[in-house]
Amino acid sequence: MEETSKKTTGEIRIADNLFFNITKKVDSIDVFNKELSKTIEKSTSEILETIMGGSVFLGVSDIHIEPTEENAKLRVRLDGILQDVFVFDLKTYKQILSRIKLLSGIKLNLTQISQDGRFSVSFPLVGLNERGKEAILESQEYVEIRVSSLPSEYGESLVLRILNPNKLVEIEKLGLTPGVRDVFFEEIKKPNGMIIVTGPTGSGKTTTLYAILKELRKPEIKIITIEDPVEYHLSGISQTEVHHDKGYDFANGLRAIVRQDPDVVLVGEVRDLETAQISLQAALTGHLVLTTLHTNDAAGAIARLQSLGEQPNNIAPALNVVIAQRLVRKVCPECSIKRPITKEEYDKVKKGLSNTSINVDENIQVAEIKGCKKCNNTGYKGRVGIFETLQVNSDMENFIFTSPSSSDIKEKAIQNGMLTLYQDGLIKVINCETTMSEVDRVAFEK
């Protein structure tokens, strides 16, 4: 079954000759810069096609266009890190701004308020080479772009989120360690209860939820989602979108969904008490409910539900598992090397994993980054998740009834065998998947 991104307001079609030029040449930020330099004197359409095509084929997640007093800067977020790409003159910036606003259905004459819109980028499919297949699905013609405009001191700042359906993966490709993977499959087999995925914006929550949906998707199971907005479209699943201006929010949508006889319900985010209450009630009445919360760790999700006004006696029996996650950059397979672990690193890893069953040999090797053209001289290529999974068994359920603090819940979960985000990151360090500095960057523990 195919995953698609839906064609909406406007559309950019990458010209065939430009498309093949991009797939053949653009494999680094430096080359991206050079290709943009060649188009700067050409039409606005060709400049925008080069920006979009190059970004998709580099694997960029977000495009930032930021005006200053003298010019406008183009930056892209690659593997979670913003990188400078190009500087436009203000005339070109204004042309690009107007073109993007027109495509995405954003009002051109409103410049002092924030606005949101969407448009599609289409690619010629005939003759796709292997690099092309990595960037977009072979059977997928459209990539969806979500646009946000924000008034700033020198003009409107734009952020374009690339919703590439090829980013949707199976659970096995999330980067789960064996123990965490076992927890995932154990929990999604349950017919009812709530699974919460937590983490900051950009930590991969949506990818994890869609991976779970892909695993659950079967003809005999009815899955309904309510999202804000629908980012990726999955065949065989009923997906709905909130419309706040029409009074259709998460709570109202969820009430309607539970009357549609679903087996599995995805609630994009629990933001208020009403949504929390209906979600927990659905989990207690025979539905498997998937949702997200913005908390720093797994234990914080329980405290967050309580802060919204929900009672422990409703949370404890409904909750199956809380999954907290972050994304760390993977070392580049082309240029990274292995070296003996230093004494400082060894002491740090040994201390971090001291309360686990994992033995750390002082003679192990770890990855050292170098930098090459393939990784834009960063030493990293791609990202992988690090996770902690707080399972609510009978012991934890009874503990939640006592209204413990987040720190007490975390301590109890660790006693029950939970690996923290930091510990899962350390395992990926000793497996040479990432580096200590990356784990410290996103999941440092005092």
SVG drawing of the C-alpha trace seen along z (x, -y; Angstrom):
<svg xmlns="http://www.w3.org/2000/svg" viewBox="-21 -47 64 56">
<polyline fill="none" stroke="black" stroke-width="0.4" points="0.0,0.0 1.3,-3.4 2.0,-6.4 1.3,-9.7 1.4,-13.4 -1.6,-15.2 -1.6,-17.8 -3.2,-20.9 -3.3,-24.7 -0.5,-25.3 2.0,-23.2 5.6,-23.6 6.6,-21.1 10.4,-20.6 11.3,-20.9 12.8,-17.7 16.2,-19.2 16.6,-20.9 15.4,-17.8 18.1,-15.6 20.7,-18.2 19.9,-18.3 19.9,-14.6 23.2,-14.3 25.0,-17.2 23.5,-18.3 25.1,-16.1 26.4,-18.7 25.7,-22.2 28.6,-23.6 27.2,-22.2 23.7,-23.4 25.2,-26.9 26.8,-26.8 23.7,-25.6 21.7,-28.4 24.4,-30.9 23.7,-29.8 20.0,-30.4 20.0,-33.7 19.8,-35.7 17.0,-33.5 13.3,-33.5 11.8,-33.3 10.3,-29.9 13.6,-28.4 15.2,-29.8 12.4,-28.3 12.5,-25.0 16.3,-24.7 15.7,-25.5 13.0,-22.9 14.6,-20.2 18.0,-20.6 16.5,-20.6 14.5,-17.4 17.5,-15.5 19.8,-16.6 17.3,-15.2 16.5,-18.6 13.7,-18.8 13.1,-22.6 14.0,-25.6 14.5,-29.0 14.3,-32.3 15.2,-35.2 15.4,-38.8 18.0,-41.2 18.5,-44.9 20.7,-44.4 19.8,-41.0 18.0,-37.7 19.6,-34.4 18.7,-30.9 19.3,-28.3 18.4,-24.6 18.0,-22.2 20.0,-19.0 20.1,-16.2 18.7,-18.5 21.3,-21.3 20.8,-24.6 23.3,-25.3 23.8,-28.4 23.2,-27.9 22.9,-31.2 22.4,-34.9 19.8,-36.7 19.5,-40.4 16.2,-41.9 14.7,-42.2 15.0,-38.4 13.9,-37.7 10.6,-39.7 10.0,-37.8 10.5,-34.4 8.3,-35.5 5.4,-36.6 5.7,-33.4 5.6,-31.1 2.7,-33.0 0.8,-32.8 1.5,-29.0 0.6,-28.2 -2.7,-30.2 -1.3,-32.9 -2.7,-36.4 -0.2,-38.6 -1.4,-41.9 -1.1,-40.7 2.4,-41.3 2.1,-42.1 0.5,-38.8 1.7,-35.2 0.1,-33.0 0.2,-29.3 -0.3,-27.5 0.7,-24.5 1.8,-23.7 3.1,-20.7 6.3,-20.0 6.0,-17.4 8.8,-15.5 9.1,-13.8 9.2,-10.1 10.5,-8.8 14.2,-7.8 14.5,-8.2 18.0,-7.2 19.0,-5.5 19.6,-8.9 16.2,-10.0 14.6,-6.9 16.3,-7.7 14.8,-11.1 11.2,-10.5 9.2,-7.3 9.4,-5.7 5.6,-5.7 5.2,-9.1 5.0,-12.1 4.2,-14.8 6.0,-16.1 4.0,-18.3 5.4,-21.6 4.0,-23.3 4.6,-27.0 4.8,-29.4 5.3,-33.1 6.1,-35.4 6.5,-39.2 10.1,-40.3 12.0,-43.6 13.0,-43.6 10.2,-41.7 8.5,-38.3 10.5,-35.3 9.5,-32.0 9.9,-28.5 9.1,-25.6 8.7,-22.2 9.2,-19.4 6.8,-16.5 8.5,-13.8 6.6,-10.5 9.8,-8.6 10.7,-9.6 8.0,-7.2 9.6,-4.0 8.8,-0.7 9.3,-0.2 12.4,1.9 14.1,-1.1 13.6,-3.5 16.9,-2.5 15.5,-0.7 17.8,1.4 16.5,5.0 14.9,4.4 13.1,1.3 12.0,2.9 10.5,5.8 8.5,3.3 7.2,1.6 5.8,4.8 4.5,6.0 2.5,2.8 1.0,2.3 -0.4,5.9 -2.6,4.9 -6.3,4.2 -6.8,1.2 -5.0,-1.3 -3.0,-4.5 0.4,-4.8 2.0,-8.3 5.0,-9.5 6.8,-12.5 9.6,-14.8 10.2,-18.4 9.3,-19.6 11.5,-17.9 12.3,-14.8 10.7,-12.4 7.4,-11.8 5.3,-11.9 7.7,-9.4 7.3,-7.0 3.5,-7.3 3.2,-6.6 5.6,-3.7 3.2,-2.2 0.2,-2.9 1.9,-1.2 2.5,1.9 -1.1,1.9 -2.7,1.3 -4.7,4.4 -8.0,4.8 -9.7,6.1 -8.7,3.1 -10.3,-0.3 -7.9,-3.1 -9.1,-6.8 -6.8,-9.8 -7.4,-13.4 -4.4,-15.6 -3.4,-19.2 -2.7,-19.1 -2.6,-15.8 1.0,-15.6 1.2,-12.3 -1.6,-10.4 -1.8,-6.6 -4.0,-4.4 -6.4,-2.2 -6.7,-4.7 -9.4,-7.3 -7.6,-10.6 -9.3,-13.8 -8.0,-17.3 -9.0,-19.8 -10.5,-23.1 -10.4,-25.5 -12.3,-28.3 -15.2,-25.9 -15.2,-24.6 -13.8,-21.2 -10.9,-20.7 -9.3,-17.6 -12.0,-17.2 -15.0,-17.5 -13.3,-15.4 -12.5,-12.7 -16.0,-12.5 -17.2,-12.0 -14.5,-9.4 -15.4,-7.1 -18.9,-6.8 -17.3,-5.5 -16.5,-2.1 -12.7,-2.4 -10.2,0.1 -7.3,-2.3 -7.4,-6.1 -4.6,-8.5 -4.9,-11.9 -2.3,-14.3 -1.7,-15.9 -3.3,-16.1 -3.4,-19.9 -6.2,-20.3 -8.1,-18.5 -11.1,-17.7 -9.0,-16.0 -7.1,-14.1 -10.4,-12.9 -11.9,-11.7 -8.7,-10.0 -8.3,-8.2 -11.9,-7.2 -11.5,-5.8 -8.5,-3.8 -10.5,-2.4 -13.4,-1.3 -11.7,1.0 -9.7,-1.3 -6.0,-1.5 -5.2,-5.3 -2.0,-6.8 -1.1,-10.4 1.7,-12.8 2.7,-15.2 5.4,-17.8 7.4,-16.7 11.2,-16.3 11.0,-12.6 8.7,-9.7 7.9,-10.2 7.0,-13.8 4.0,-12.7 2.1,-11.5 2.7,-14.7 1.6,-16.6 -1.7,-14.8 -2.2,-15.6 -1.3,-19.3 -4.1,-19.4 -6.5,-18.3 -6.8,-14.6 -6.8,-12.3 -4.3,-9.5 -7.1,-6.9 -8.0,-7.6 -4.5,-7.8 -3.0,-4.7 -5.4,-2.0 -5.6,-3.6 -1.9,-4.1 0.1,-1.3 3.4,-2.9 5.1,-6.3 7.8,-6.6 10.2,-9.5 12.6,-10.1 15.2,-12.4 17.2,-12.3 21.0,-12.1 23.1,-12.3 24.7,-9.1 28.4,-9.1 29.1,-9.3 29.8,-5.7 32.2,-7.1 34.7,-9.0 34.3,-8.0 36.9,-5.7 37.0,-3.6 39.5,-4.3 40.1,-3.0 37.8,-4.6 39.6,-7.2 39.7,-6.8 37.4,-9.8 34.9,-8.4 35.1,-4.9 34.5,-6.3 31.5,-8.3 30.0,-5.3 30.6,-3.0 29.0,-5.4 26.1,-6.0 25.3,-2.3 26.2,-1.3 22.6,-0.4 22.0,1.8 23.1,5.3 25.3,4.0 29.0,4.6 31.4,2.1 34.9,3.3 37.6,0.7 39.1,2.0 36.1,1.2 36.3,-1.1 34.1,-4.1 33.5,-6.1 35.5,-9.3 34.2,-11.7 36.3,-13.2 34.2,-14.9 34.0,-14.5 32.0,-15.7 29.3,-13.1 28.5,-14.6 29.1,-18.2 32.3,-18.0 30.3,-17.6 31.2,-13.9 27.6,-13.0 25.0,-11.6 21.4,-10.9 19.8,-10.6 18.7,-7.8 16.3,-7.8 17.2,-7.3 14.3,-6.2 13.2,-5.5 10.0,-3.4 8.1,-3.6 5.8,-0.6 2.8,-0.8 2.6,2.6 0.6,3.4 3.4,2.2 3.7,-1.1 0.0,-1.5 -0.3,-1.2 2.5,-3.7 0.8,-6.3 -2.3,-6.1 -0.1,-7.7 0.4,-10.9 4.2,-10.7 6.4,-13.4 8.1,-13.0 11.4,-12.3 9.9,-9.5 8.2,-8.0 11.4,-8.0 13.3,-6.4 10.7,-3.7 10.8,-3.0 14.6,-2.7 14.2,-0.2 11.8,1.7 14.5,1.9 13.8,-1.2 16.8,-2.6 16.9,-6.4 17.3,-8.4 20.9,-9.0 21.6,-5.4 20.1,-4.4 22.3,-7.0 25.4,-5.6 24.5,-2.1 24.6,-3.7 28.0,-5.3 29.5,-1.9 27.9,-0.5 29.7,-3.1 26.4,-4.6 26.9,-8.1 29.3,-10.0 29.4,-11.0 29.2,-14.7 25.9,-14.1 24.3,-12.2 25.4,-15.0 23.9,-17.6 20.4,-16.1 20.1,-14.0 22.7,-15.1 22.1,-13.9 23.6,-15.7"/>
</svg>
